[in-house]
Structures are given as C-alpha cells and as structure tokens.
Amino acid sequence: MSDTNKTAKLTIGDENYDLPILSPSEGPDVLDIRKLYGQADIFTYDPGFTSTASCESAITYIDGEEGILLHRGYPIDQLAGKSHFLEVCYLLLYGELPTAAQLEDFESRVTNHTMVHEQMHRFFTGFRRDAHPMAVMVGVVGAMSAFYHDSTDIHDPWQREVASIRLIAKMPTIAAMAYKYNIGQPFVYPRNDLDYSSNFLRMCFSVPAEDYNVNPILSRAMDRIFTLHADHEQNASTSTVRLASSSGANPFACIAAGIACLWGPAHGGANQAALESLKEIGTPDRIPEFIARAKDKDDPFRLMGFGHRVYKNFDPRATVMKESADEVLDLLGIENNPILAVAKELEKQALDDPYFVDRKLFPNVDFYSGIILEAMGFPTSMFTPIFALSRTVGWVSQWKEMVEDPTMKIGRPRQLYTGAQARDYVDVEKR
Ligand code: SDX
C-alpha cells in the first residue's frame, strides 16, 4: 500500500477534514479513515462491509466486474490447469511458486503431519452418528489446541510454521474421519506414499475388507476442487479467522471459528444447499416454478449457488468447475446426468431473466462443485467439509499474514446505537 499524497475532503458542519487516500497494487483506492473518529467524533456505518477494506493483504485479489481471481498474482484458471493443490498452498503461504526442491520439502513436511494424535479418535465417539460432519469438524479442530501445545504461541515463528503445516496436513484426515464416523465405518489412516488428494479419497472410500486403488481421474478432479476453493480475499469465514486471531487466540481455535462461519448456507454451506435445490427441482420443466420462487420477495427460497458479494459478472472458479463437471462425468461414463442437465438449463434460464441479470446474479463456485462431488461418491453432508478442508490454507495464510504484521491490533468495531437512552432502575412493584 502506498500513500497517494491525495486526500479526500470531508466537511461536517463548519469543520473540514482531509482523509488520506491510499493506493493498492490492484483494485480501487482506499480512503484511510483510521483517525476519523479521533478527529471528528463520528463513526462510519457499513454493516456487511459492502464498502469497507478491513485489512491490507498481499495474498489474493478479486476483480468482481472482470471475473478475475489472482493468488499472489497468478490467475486461478492457470493455477487450476497447470499447478496442483500443495504447490498452491506453498504459493499462498510463502508468496512465490516453489522451486522443485522447495516443493519436495514442503510436500514431505505436510505428508509427515497427516496423522492426528491417537487420543483424538475418542472425540468422535462423543458425537451422535448422525451429527453433521461440519459440527464434528468444528469440535475436533478446536480440540487440536488441547493436543498440540507446542504450536499455539503465535509470537514464535517456528510454532506458527508448525501450526500452519499441521492444519493443512490434518484437515483431510479429520474430514475423512468425520465421514467414516457418520457412516459407521472404521477410520482409515493416511498413507505417506499417496499424494494429498489421493490420500483424502482413500481415507474416505477405502474399507479394510478390500484393496482400494485411487482413480487418477477422481484424484485430479479432487485436487482441482481443492485449488478452486483455497482462498478468496476477506470473505466471511476468513474475516472471522482474522477477527478471532486479532485477540491472540491460538491458530486451532481461530480456524475452528472459520469452519463454524463457513457452514452457513449463504457461504460455504451453499454447495450442499445448491445440489439439494437442483434435486428438488428434479427436471428442467420445473425450473420456471423455482425461478419464480427465487424472485418472490415473500418466499425465502433463493437459488443457491447463484450470486456473490464481489463477483458481478462471473465467478472464474465456476467457469473452471463447469468444465471439470463435464470432464469428470464424461470420464466416469456418467452419461446425461439429470442433475447436470437441470443445472445447465437453470443457468441458461436464469441468465436470460432480467431479475438475475439486473442484480448481476451469476453461478458462483458452489453451483457446479456439488455435481462433481456427488459423482465422486460424496454425500451432500460432506460438501462443506471439503470446502473447509480446501479453505484451510487460505485461512492459515491470512492468519499468518496478520499475526506477522507488527501493526496488528485487536479488531473492535463500533456501532450505530439505537437502543434506550440512560434511565433509572424501576422496582418490580412499580412496573
Ligand atoms: C461463497 O465472499 C466470498 O468470497 C464467498 C465465497 C468464498 O469463496 O469464500 O465466494 C464462497 O460463499 C459463495 C456464495 C455462496 N452462497 C450462495 O450461493 C447463496 C445464495 N446467494 C445469496 O445468498 C447471495 O447472493 C450472497 C449471500 C452470496 C450475496 O449476497 P449480497 O451480496 O449481500 O447480496 P444481497 O443478498 O443483498 O442480494 C442482492 C439482491 C437482493 O434482491 P433485491 O433486494 O435487490 O431485490 O439479489 C437478490 C437479493 O434478494 N439475490 C438473490 C440471490 N442472491 C441475491 N435472489 C435469488 N437467489 C439468489 N441466490
């Protein structure tokens, strides 16, 4: 961020205030209001942060009008096509693409942290079998701070590094354990001779009763889904992680907070909700009925997987995901998938409808991902855990960037108070 030497002039009553304008490397300028309350005794008001930059970051950049998503400057379509998830993890964490030696070392460190403490297995038995896997992940990830005391001091660079690797490495194991517990099958330990995505698929789908060979088509598709969900600027769950971290809380507790926030259907829970909506629609002839419901202000129904706070043109991740859906279903020999047919027709009809076009509501990352995940054999309840698994590297990278910023302050928003003014207590007999 650099000072532009430009200022915005604000006049309040008879007073004039000069507010510095800061310029980014990409995107709109930023009005620096940090001293406004101290100078003018006035707050700004922006619930939902539609016009507010909450921090300075160098990790991810989104241009919502142009449908651009960059991770450390590299476009998401190039990373999805040419890179792989652990290389993207390295890029997000350390800022540059790794050399071959750096990548080999990083992958080795992640691989050798994939097991969880054996006593963590007991946490799962405390949950009902039908608990949503996201409920389990929130609990178990938070409990990691009860096991990995040697990586909870955020002021120790070595402990920050170890916590980062542990979270990225163990999240697939925990997500797979949540799934296995849910379906009543035994936990499957990770294997060090498998790559990250293949390991996750094997931990989810293998059983002790027979050999399991990872389908390379599925592991490639899984890896691409991980990459497409890795990070996304200051979305709700990342902002939750940052706010939790600003108090100095340990990284495992902060990531658990991020998982809790991601679970909401307006955010990461949309992939599960989107597929359930597509199944409820069932056939293309019912699409007009659901589009009408989505437009009806008296009906809470929304087209899940449509719309985005930032993307007002198209979500570049949805474009890649749609191509991948076609490819995976074709390679798996799933001809004429009725849900994919409904999704494509729904997208076509919605994008022809002024309601969606005027509000710039286009398919987002969650619209097509569920179709691929279901084709891979996952139940809808595992869709958001997979999003959480993927986004862990984004949360950790943003957490690391913030705690390493010497200007870090605890986040403490103010408010527009519209409650009762000061009044005296009234004894119950006088009420
Ligand atoms: C993710 O922030 C991120 O980066 C998130 C994410 C990430 O990677 O971290 O990209 C992941 O969360 C993607 C979004 C997944 N959520 C969904 O698909 C749920 C459905 N979408 C909506 O809930 C909504 O579009 C949001 C929450 C995504 C965005 O909401 P905004 O920006 O606050 O917009 P809004 O709710 O104010 O809606 C603007 C208008 C409203 O109509 P009007 O009041 O102007 O008449 O658009 C309408 C809304 O009613 N609208 C929809 C709609 N989304 C918005 N109408 C029907 N169906 C929808 N899906």
Boltz pocket constraint, residues with backbone or C-beta under 6 A from the ligand:
constraints:
  - pocket:
      binder: B
      contacts: [[A, 229], [A, 231], [A, 232], [A, 234], [A, 235], [A, 236], [A, 265], [A, 266], [A, 267], [A, 268], [A, 270], [A, 294], [A, 295], [A, 301], [A, 302], [A, 303], [A, 304], [A, 305], [A, 306], [A, 307], [A, 308], [A, 309], [A, 310], [A, 359], [A, 361], [A, 364], [A, 365], [A, 366]]
      max_distance: 6.0
